[in-house]
Structure formats: C-alpha cells, structure tokens
C-alpha cells in the first residue's frame, strides 16, 4: 500500500508573505500620499485665489467674520504622534534583537500616544469657532483635521493589534508585521506634519 503525500499549495514561507504584504501597504501608502498632497494643493490654491474674499469671509449682518484657528493645536497633535512613532521604533529595535519586553513596552506606549493624539485632535475639531460651510478656509481646516483624525484612529486600531500580538508572543519567530506597522506610523506622522505646516499659513 502506497502512502500519498499531500502538499498544501497555500503554505508559503513567512518571508514571502511578509514581502507581499509590505508591497500592499506601500501601494496603499502611495494612494494615501497622493490624496493628502492633493488636499494640500487645494488648500494653497484656494488661499491664493481667495475668490470674492471668501477664503476668510468678513463680518456681515448675518454672521461674524471668520478668523483663522491657531496652528499650535495641529503642531501638538503632530508632536504626540511623533512621540508614538519613536516609541514604536523603540519596540521594533527590540524585536530585531529578540527582546520581547522592549517590543511590548514600545508597542503599548505607541498605542497610548496614538490614542492621546486622536483625542486631542477631536478636541481641536470640536472647538473650532466656525462650521464646515463658513468659507473656503473653514472647509479646508475641517478636511485636513478630519483626515488626520481618521489616520490617528486607524493608527490606534493598528497599534492595538500590534501590541496584542506582541503580548501573546506571535512575533517571537518573525516580526515583519512590526516593520509594516512602522511604515504606517512614519507616513501618519509625515501626513500630520504636512497638515500642521499648511494650517500655519492662513
């Protein structure tokens, strides 16, 4: 009697899976980068055109003048996000040295930083002294802030999953997931930085 050996056609080396997943994340980042840059272009284009003085509308009998929001809050959000990136990179360096404790600590701190930045960004949006339809500047302000908020919420979710997987020891043999998450963290901070930079010019 012969014994047949069945090979699972779906079994792949983890490095091959990691390489493909990294490519997928890079393509998503390219699309998101193009979207973010187009928003920055719109911001500066509308500011430069200032059609009918509607970039920052002046006071009328029906509504007060629209005043720009200080960009300080946007820079604080970016600073918190940058701290989270450093914490995540600290964890990445740890897992590259097979230091699981450093990975878990860095991942946990990064997750908390992303959560803090998301909460602070939400406060900035909620306290804006105008509505979305109060002029071109107001629309662009909310668009930039909301996109940053979405990035931060995604980062909280991704960081939570990353930390939980580290906590249960999934990255003890292979850590390409952590490398991919670091790519996202890097872009998220750059995106927040670009938004803060744009909002500094009103």
C-alpha atoms as one frame of an Amber mdcrd trajectory, in Angstrom:
protein
   0.000   0.000   0.000   1.411   3.319  -1.008   1.104   6.416   1.097   0.319
   9.628  -0.743   1.900  12.795   0.474  -0.283  15.858   0.047   1.407  19.210
  -0.158  -0.582  22.219   0.948  -0.411  24.615  -2.044  -1.303  27.554   0.226
   1.643  27.082   2.568   4.183  29.815   1.911   7.330  30.922   3.609   6.641
  33.767   6.082   9.186  35.981   4.321   7.258  35.649   1.045   4.003  36.559
   2.778   5.694  39.477   4.520   7.166  40.784   1.275   3.785  40.688  -0.446
   2.069  42.378   2.478   4.718  45.096   2.579   4.100  45.766  -1.097   0.371
  46.028  -0.426   0.941  48.523   2.395   3.318  50.562   0.217   0.703  50.755
  -2.560  -1.918  51.888  -0.027   0.507  54.499   1.247   1.168  55.763  -2.273
  -2.585  56.241  -2.795  -2.980  57.970   0.578   0.043  60.185  -0.080  -1.416
  61.273  -3.428  -4.728  62.080  -1.702  -3.046  64.063   1.083  -0.909  66.051
  -1.353  -3.963  66.883  -3.452  -5.659  68.288  -0.348  -2.614  70.445   0.390
  -2.692  71.675  -3.214  -6.373  72.592  -2.842  -5.643  74.411   0.428  -2.931
  76.634  -1.046  -4.775  77.053  -4.348  -7.951  78.317  -2.688  -5.925  80.515
  -0.342  -4.055  82.027  -3.273  -7.183  82.620  -5.362  -9.319  83.953  -2.494
 -12.286  84.252  -4.844 -14.617  87.097  -3.776 -12.738  87.303  -0.490 -14.292
  84.018   0.661 -11.119  82.425   1.957 -11.750  84.168   5.279 -15.154  85.848
   4.904 -15.557  89.200   6.592 -18.355  90.000   9.013 -21.837  90.578   7.654
 -25.165  91.393   9.262 -25.959  87.669   9.351 -22.621  86.251  10.540 -19.384
  87.340  12.237 -16.021  87.374  10.492 -14.215  84.043  10.140 -10.904  84.138
  11.962  -8.167  81.524  11.419  -7.517  78.934  14.104  -4.068  78.882  15.659
  -1.974  76.078  14.192  -0.494  75.362  17.634  -3.000  72.572  18.259  -2.063
  70.869  14.974   1.616  71.000  15.939   0.820  69.481  19.356  -1.030  66.607
  17.662   1.972  66.062  15.392   4.370  66.125  18.357   2.333  63.474  20.187
   2.220  61.349  17.024   5.987  61.731  16.558   6.499  60.515  20.135   4.357
  57.489  19.282   6.495  56.796  16.214   9.643  56.887  18.348   8.047  54.522
  20.864   7.033  52.109  18.118  10.508  52.240  16.583  11.937  51.503  20.037
   9.795  48.364  20.101  10.883  47.458  16.565  14.547  47.730  17.537  13.773
  45.487  20.497  12.146  42.722  18.466  15.040  42.802  15.996  17.250  41.928
  18.982  14.769  39.283  20.168  13.827  41.476  23.133  10.102  40.818  23.572
   9.812  43.058  26.633  11.087  46.065  24.690   8.698  45.260  21.848   5.686
  45.090  24.162   6.665  48.261  26.022   7.280  50.233  22.829   4.059  48.978
  21.242   1.989  49.820  24.311   3.397  53.346  24.637   2.907  53.911  20.896
  -0.736  52.835  21.172  -1.308  55.243  24.076   0.339  58.070  22.128  -1.900
  57.418  19.109  -4.954  57.430  21.375  -3.877  60.670  23.062  -3.250  62.342
  19.686  -6.662  61.195  18.399  -8.419  62.576  21.494  -6.567  65.873  21.233
  -7.369  66.125  17.516 -11.037  65.528  18.301 -10.933  68.367  20.836  -9.453
  70.657  18.181 -12.242  69.791  15.724 -14.988  70.173  18.318 -13.722  73.587
  19.447 -13.314  75.154  16.014 -15.076  78.557  16.096 -16.872  78.020  12.781
 -18.859  75.460  10.806 -17.811  73.458   7.765 -19.691  75.816   5.421 -18.250
  79.059   6.815 -15.912  79.666   3.898 -13.062  78.058   1.973 -10.613  78.191
   4.877 -13.107  76.565   7.254 -13.812  73.760   4.788 -10.111  73.099   4.269
  -9.423  73.264   8.008 -12.029  70.622   8.769 -10.930  68.472   5.843  -7.299
  68.428   6.986  -8.238  67.888  10.634 -10.736  65.104   9.898  -8.308  63.267
   7.625  -5.689  63.478  10.360  -8.280  62.152  12.807  -9.017  59.186  10.535
  -5.291  58.449  10.265  -4.964  58.554  14.046  -7.970  56.292  14.639  -6.537
  53.775  12.173  -3.208  54.026  13.984  -4.870  53.310  17.337  -6.541  50.222
  15.866  -3.359  49.017  14.149  -1.220  49.689  17.233  -3.661  47.863  19.486
  -3.491  44.797  17.257   0.287  45.055  17.010   0.694  45.295  20.788  -1.747
  42.445  21.445   0.072  40.158  19.026   3.349  41.068  20.715   1.797  40.389
  24.126   0.839  36.822  23.205   4.232  36.147  21.630   3.357  35.945  17.933
   6.432  37.967  16.952   8.941  35.723  18.693   9.875  33.951  15.444   9.034
  36.525  12.773   8.469  40.260  13.064   7.691  41.521   9.577   4.294  42.745
  10.827   6.078  45.182  13.123   8.120  46.517  10.195   4.945  47.101   8.198
   3.272  48.922  11.089   6.351  51.127  11.366   5.890  52.154   7.716   2.344
  53.270   8.511   3.461  55.130  11.638   6.083  57.008   9.639   3.617  58.139
   6.986   0.977  59.075   9.556   3.436  61.414  11.297   4.546  62.950   7.991
   0.903  63.466   7.000   0.159  65.174  10.313   3.269  67.323   9.861   2.132
  68.422   6.400  -1.285  69.340   7.748   0.192  71.378  10.600   2.500  73.109
   8.118  -0.386  74.033   5.820  -2.529  75.359   8.668   0.343  77.621   9.704
  -0.352  79.651   6.542  -3.727  81.345   6.728
